[in-house]
């Protein structure tokens, strides 16, 4: 069974936090105390809803968790984002940059559902911190 968790960027300090999503703007940690009257979580943090992304349940070729809105590089140096397709009910790879017949990086838009290719991807950033990567620019 897939693990359901989310990440989002904290409003107070801009750091990333991982946990469970409440509404669309709070990420909470695991429950640490539970009674008939109340429950306590390890943390309860407000996040920017625009930065919230769901964990895909998969890791890249380096063992890093892959989240919605991650920018990834494929095995043929193509670069794209991980997005969720509501009609398909699945995550997919949205291609932004690929190689043309001469081996040059070029802007390409396309998409494909992900089946068993997750471990061939490499997370290189996310759209909130590294949007320039979708233009083929180095992250330096």
C-alpha positions in Angstrom: 0.0 0.0 0.0 1.3 3.5 -0.9 2.2 5.9 1.8 0.1 9.1 1.7 2.1 12.1 2.8 2.7 15.7 1.6 5.3 18.4 1.6 4.8 22.1 1.7 6.8 25.3 2.3 6.3 26.8 5.8 4.8 30.3 5.9 6.8 31.4 8.9 10.4 30.6 7.7 10.2 29.1 4.1 11.5 25.7 5.1 10.1 22.5 3.7 8.0 20.3 6.0 6.7 16.7 5.3 3.7 15.1 6.9 -0.1 14.8 6.6 -2.2 17.5 4.9 -5.1 19.2 6.8 -7.4 21.3 4.5 -4.9 22.7 2.0 -2.8 24.8 4.2 -1.6 22.8 7.2 0.8 20.0 7.4 0.9 18.0 10.6 3.2 15.4 12.0 2.3 12.0 13.4 -0.1 11.6 16.3 1.8 11.5 19.6 -1.1 11.4 22.0 -4.7 10.3 21.6 -7.7 10.2 24.0 -11.5 10.1 23.6 -11.5 13.9 23.9 -8.5 15.1 21.8 -5.4 14.2 20.0 -1.9 15.8 19.7 0.4 15.8 16.7 4.2 16.1 16.8 3.8 19.5 14.9 1.0 21.5 13.2 2.4 24.0 10.7 0.9 26.4 8.2 2.2 26.1 4.7 1.8 28.0 1.4 -1.0 26.0 -0.4 0.7 26.8 -3.7 3.7 24.7 -2.7 1.9 21.6 -1.4 2.7 18.4 -3.3 1.8 14.8 -2.7 4.4 12.0 -2.4 4.1 9.7 -5.4 5.0 6.7 -3.3 8.2 6.2 -5.4 11.9 7.1 -5.1 14.3 8.2 -7.8 17.4 6.4 -8.9 19.3 7.9 -5.9 16.7 6.9 -3.4 15.2 10.3 -3.0 11.4 10.6 -2.6 9.5 11.9 -5.6 6.8 14.5 -5.0 4.3 16.2 -7.2 5.9 19.4 -8.6 9.4 17.9 -8.6 11.6 18.6 -11.5 13.2 15.4 -12.7 15.8 14.3 -15.3 15.1 11.1 -17.2 17.6 8.5 -18.4 18.0 10.3 -21.8 18.6 13.7 -20.1 15.1 14.8 -20.7 13.8 17.2 -18.1 10.2 17.6 -16.9 7.9 17.8 -13.9 5.9 15.3 -12.0 2.2 16.2 -12.0 -1.1 14.6 -11.0 -3.7 13.9 -13.7 -7.2 13.8 -12.1 -8.8 12.1 -15.1 -6.2 9.3 -15.1 -6.1 9.2 -11.3 -2.3 8.9 -11.5 0.9 10.8 -11.5 2.6 11.5 -14.8 5.8 12.9 -16.3 5.3 16.2 -18.1 8.2 16.7 -20.5 9.6 20.3 -20.8 13.1 19.8 -22.4 14.4 16.9 -24.4 17.1 16.2 -27.0 16.6 16.7 -30.7 18.1 14.5 -33.4 21.4 16.3 -33.1 21.7 15.7 -29.3 20.9 19.3 -28.5 18.6 20.3 -25.6 15.4 21.7 -27.0 12.1 22.8 -25.6 9.5 20.0 -25.9 6.1 19.7 -24.4 4.5 16.3 -23.9 3.5 13.9 -21.2 3.4 10.2 -20.4 2.0 8.2 -17.5 4.5 6.7 -15.1 4.4 2.9 -14.8 7.6 1.3 -13.7 10.1 4.0 -14.8 10.3 5.9 -11.5 13.7 4.5 -10.6 15.1 5.8 -13.9 14.4 9.4 -12.9 16.6 11.8 -10.9 15.0 14.6 -8.8 17.0 17.8 -9.6 14.7 20.4 -7.9 11.2 21.5 -7.7 9.1 24.2 -9.5 9.0 26.5 -6.5 12.7 26.8 -5.9 14.2 26.0 -9.3 11.9 27.0 -12.2 14.9 28.0 -14.3 15.7 24.3 -14.7 12.7 23.9 -17.0 14.4 26.3 -19.4 17.6 24.2 -19.5 19.6 26.5 -17.3 22.1 25.1 -14.8 21.4 25.3 -11.1 24.4 27.4 -10.1 
